[in-house]
Amino acid sequence: MDSHEQLNLFYEIQDKVEDDPNTRVCIECNERKSLVDFTVDIQHHLGRKHTCRECIRRSVRIIKEYRRTHRYPDADYKCPLCNKEHEGIRRNGNAWQVDHCHRTGTVRGWLCHRCNSGLGLFQDDINRLTKAIEWVTQGEE
C-alpha cells in the first residue's frame, strides 16, 4: 500500500463538505443537511460535529435500550478484542461501552473504550480494517 492509499478520515470528511458552506454530509446517513442539523462543536471541522443530530439521537436510543435490557459486564469480563479486564482499562466513568453497527443499528455487545473508538474511527468498514491490518503487518515482515 503506498501513501496515496492511506486512510485519512479528515480529508475524506472535508471532501464531503464540498462547495456549499451552509450544508454538510452526515458521515452516518450520508445525507446532505443544513449546518443547523449538526451539533456545534468547536473541535470539529467547520465548528460542527460530522454526525447529524438525527443519527446521534438514533445511536443514543439504541445504546440506552441495550443498557436497559443487558447487565453491565461483571468484574471478570474481558474485552473481546483486546482481552483487557476492567482493571487494565484506564478510563474515568464506565470502562465498557456498547458497540453497535451505525448502519443497521445492530448491537454487537460490550467493548472497552479504545476498541470501540477504534472501530468507530474506521467507520466499521471491513475494507478499511483489512487495509489497516495489511499496513500494520508490513512492519512485521
Order of alpha helices (4+ residues) and beta strands (2+ residues): alpha-beta-beta-beta-beta-alpha-beta-beta-alpha-alpha
